[in-house]
Amino acid sequence: MVKNQRIEEIKRELMNLNQNEENQRLIDFRERELRDMIDLYETGKDEGRKIGIAEARKEARKTIITNLLKMKIPIDKIIEVTNASKEEIEKIKKRNYNKEV
């Protein structure tokens, strides 16, 4: 009888140990999942910031080109100053002439 009790105790200890190992695996998995989510969020934030900066630069470049066109600066000089293509400048010029330039 004492032998059976000891076996039962060992079985319970093993069950607890297995449960603890399983719990630990689950905890590890959840921690990795959380870290991945945080990384994804941070990456998205950085990408959003980069996109916002790129868009702001495009808009600033368009404004500069528009202002240079209003000042009657020749297109070849605008290309030299802004590194914009002739097509891009013509497109901005056309768009602005439809407004007012």
Phi, psi and omega in degrees: 000316179298322179297317179295322178296318180297319178298316179297320178298316180296319178300315179297318179297319178296319178299315178298318179298314178299317179297319179295319177295318178296317177299319180295319177298318179296317178298314178300316179299314181296321178296316178297318179299316179296316178299318178298319179296318179296316178299317180297317178298313181296319178297316179298319179297315179296317179297318178299319179296316180297317179296317179299318179294316180298317178296319179296321178295319178299315181295319179296319179297317178299319180296317179297314179299316179301314180295321178294322176296319178297329179278002179065031176287134180300147183302322180296328177287322178296319177300316181298318184284318189258348187061020177280155177281159178299321180298317180297317180294317179298320179298315179295318180299314180297315180299318182284328177293329175292334177273302186189322193347000000 
